[in-house]
Amino acid sequence: MSSAQHGGVTVFLTGLSGAGKSTIADALVAGLEADGRPVTVLDGDVVRTHLSSELSFSREDRDLNIRRIGFVAGEVVRHGGTVVVAAIAPYEQAREEARALVERHGRFVLVHLATPLEVCEARDVKGLYARARAGEIAGFTGIDDPYEPPARAELVLDTSVTPLEESVARIRAAMDAPA
């Protein structure tokens, strides 16, 4: 049974900056759309620009941003839609609140991209990790602000050892698994 027959579903990709969230989201969305399935993408950076521009990077504001993402995802799922979220979402409680907002209406598949910090730093084309280590960026997740690994991830992937195509296939399988 395909995930389209399960009703609405949110795939929530979480992990450190550079873990592969956007890369996997892009490939997942391309595959779903190629199958004729419309997808709503909620990228953490884009949501911050358009829906949460007034928020800082304090814990409270990060949590509020993730709750907003969870609310929007839940509304799309309520109408049978498919949502792909790509957000660092560093705190467990906020991810669980997003899960609850979605699960009122459909399925929530949490995917933890457990890519090691050193790999994420090596991939950092924007130089954010170097700036954080130099003290130019305060509160940077993984450096001087924690990332709490999910306790209830439906899927855990390390993109440093799991190829993109396999990662997407495993996520699609998790989407299609019985609830």
C-alpha positions as CSV (number, residue, x, y, z in Angstrom):
1,M,0.0,0.0,0.0
2,S,1.5,3.4,-1.0
3,S,1.7,6.2,1.4
4,A,-0.8,8.1,-0.7
5,Q,-3.4,5.5,0.5
6,H,-2.6,6.2,4.2
7,G,-3.9,9.7,4.1
8,G,-1.8,12.7,5.2
9,V,1.8,12.2,6.3
10,T,4.6,14.5,7.5
11,V,8.2,13.4,7.1
12,F,10.2,15.4,9.6
13,L,13.9,15.5,8.9
14,T,16.0,16.7,11.9
15,G,19.7,16.9,12.5
16,L,22.7,19.2,12.7
17,S,23.4,21.9,10.2
18,G,25.1,20.0,7.3
19,A,23.6,16.6,8.2
20,G,21.9,16.4,4.8
21,K,18.3,17.5,5.5
22,S,17.9,19.7,2.5
23,T,19.7,17.3,0.1
24,I,17.4,14.4,1.2
25,A,14.3,16.6,1.2
26,D,15.0,17.7,-2.4
27,A,15.5,14.1,-3.5
28,L,12.5,12.8,-1.6
29,V,10.2,15.6,-2.9
30,A,11.4,15.0,-6.5
31,G,10.6,11.3,-6.2
32,L,7.2,11.9,-4.7
33,E,6.3,14.5,-7.3
34,A,7.5,12.2,-10.1
35,D,4.9,9.7,-8.8
36,G,2.3,12.4,-9.1
37,R,2.1,13.3,-5.5
38,P,2.0,17.0,-4.5
39,V,4.2,17.8,-1.6
40,T,4.4,20.8,0.7
41,V,8.0,21.6,1.8
42,L,8.6,23.3,5.1
43,D,12.3,24.1,5.2
44,G,13.4,25.6,8.5
45,D,15.4,28.5,7.0
46,V,12.5,29.4,4.6
47,V,9.9,29.2,7.4
48,R,12.1,31.5,9.5
49,T,12.2,34.0,6.6
50,H,8.5,34.1,5.9
51,L,6.6,32.9,9.0
52,S,9.0,33.4,11.9
53,S,11.2,36.4,10.9
54,E,10.7,38.1,14.3
55,L,12.1,35.2,16.2
56,S,15.6,35.0,17.6
57,F,17.7,31.8,18.1
58,S,16.8,31.5,21.8
59,R,15.5,28.2,22.9
60,E,12.0,29.6,23.4
61,D,12.0,31.1,19.9
62,R,13.4,28.0,18.3
63,D,10.7,25.9,20.0
64,L,8.0,28.4,18.8
65,N,9.3,28.1,15.3
66,I,9.1,24.3,15.4
67,R,5.6,24.5,16.9
68,R,4.6,26.8,14.0
69,I,6.0,24.3,11.5
70,G,4.1,21.5,13.3
71,F,0.9,23.4,13.1
72,V,1.2,24.1,9.4
73,A,2.2,20.5,8.7
74,G,-0.8,19.3,10.7
75,E,-3.1,21.5,8.7
76,V,-1.8,20.1,5.4
77,V,-1.9,16.5,6.7
78,R,-5.5,17.1,7.9
79,H,-6.5,17.6,4.3
80,G,-4.7,14.4,3.2
81,G,-1.5,16.2,2.1
82,T,2.1,15.2,2.2
83,V,4.6,17.4,4.0
84,V,8.4,17.2,4.1
85,V,10.0,19.2,6.9
86,A,13.7,20.0,7.0
87,A,14.7,21.7,10.2
88,I,17.5,21.4,12.8
89,A,14.8,21.3,15.5
90,P,17.4,20.7,18.2
91,Y,15.1,20.1,21.2
92,E,13.2,17.0,21.9
93,Q,10.1,18.6,23.5
94,A,9.5,20.9,20.5
95,R,9.8,17.9,18.1
96,E,7.3,16.0,20.2
97,E,4.9,19.0,20.2
98,A,5.2,19.1,16.4
99,R,4.5,15.3,16.3
100,A,1.3,15.8,18.5
101,L,0.1,18.6,16.2
102,V,0.5,16.4,13.1
103,E,-0.7,13.1,14.6
104,R,-4.1,14.6,15.4
105,H,-4.7,14.4,11.7
106,G,-2.4,11.8,10.2
107,R,1.0,10.2,10.3
108,F,4.3,11.7,11.5
109,V,7.6,10.1,10.4
110,L,10.5,11.5,12.4
111,V,13.8,10.9,10.6
112,H,17.0,11.7,12.6
113,L,19.9,12.4,10.4
114,A,22.6,11.3,12.8
115,T,25.5,12.5,10.7
116,P,28.6,13.0,12.9
117,L,29.5,16.6,13.8
118,E,32.9,16.4,12.2
119,V,31.3,15.4,8.9
120,C,28.8,18.2,9.2
121,E,31.6,20.7,9.8
122,A,33.5,19.4,6.8
123,R,30.5,19.9,4.6
124,D,29.9,23.5,5.8
125,V,30.1,25.6,2.7
126,K,28.9,28.7,4.5
127,G,31.6,28.5,7.2
128,L,29.0,28.7,10.0
129,Y,30.8,26.1,12.2
130,A,34.1,27.9,11.9
131,R,32.4,31.2,12.8
132,A,30.7,29.5,15.8
133,R,34.0,28.0,16.9
134,A,35.7,31.4,16.6
135,G,33.0,32.9,18.8
136,E,31.4,35.0,16.0
137,I,28.1,33.1,16.3
138,A,26.7,32.4,19.7
139,G,24.2,29.6,20.5
140,F,25.1,27.5,17.4
141,T,23.6,24.0,17.6
142,G,26.3,21.3,18.1
143,I,28.9,23.8,19.2
144,D,27.7,25.9,22.1
145,D,24.1,24.9,22.1
146,P,22.9,21.3,22.4
147,Y,21.3,19.0,19.9
148,E,19.1,16.5,21.7
149,P,18.9,13.3,19.7
150,P,15.3,12.1,19.2
151,A,14.1,9.4,21.6
152,R,11.3,8.3,19.2
153,A,12.7,8.6,15.7
154,E,11.0,6.2,13.2
155,L,14.2,6.2,11.2
156,V,17.9,7.1,12.0
157,L,20.3,7.7,9.1
158,D,23.9,8.7,9.0
159,T,24.4,10.4,5.7
160,S,28.1,10.0,5.9
161,V,27.7,6.2,5.3
162,T,24.2,5.9,3.8
163,P,24.0,6.9,0.1
164,L,21.3,9.5,-0.9
165,E,19.3,7.0,-2.9
166,E,19.3,4.5,-0.1
167,S,18.3,7.2,2.4
168,V,15.4,8.2,0.3
169,A,14.3,4.6,-0.3
170,R,14.4,3.9,3.5
171,I,12.3,7.1,4.1
172,R,9.8,6.0,1.5
173,A,9.5,2.6,3.1
174,A,8.9,4.2,6.5
175,M,6.2,6.4,4.9
176,D,4.5,3.3,3.5
177,A,4.8,1.2,6.7
178,P,1.6,0.5,8.5
179,A,0.8,3.1,11.1
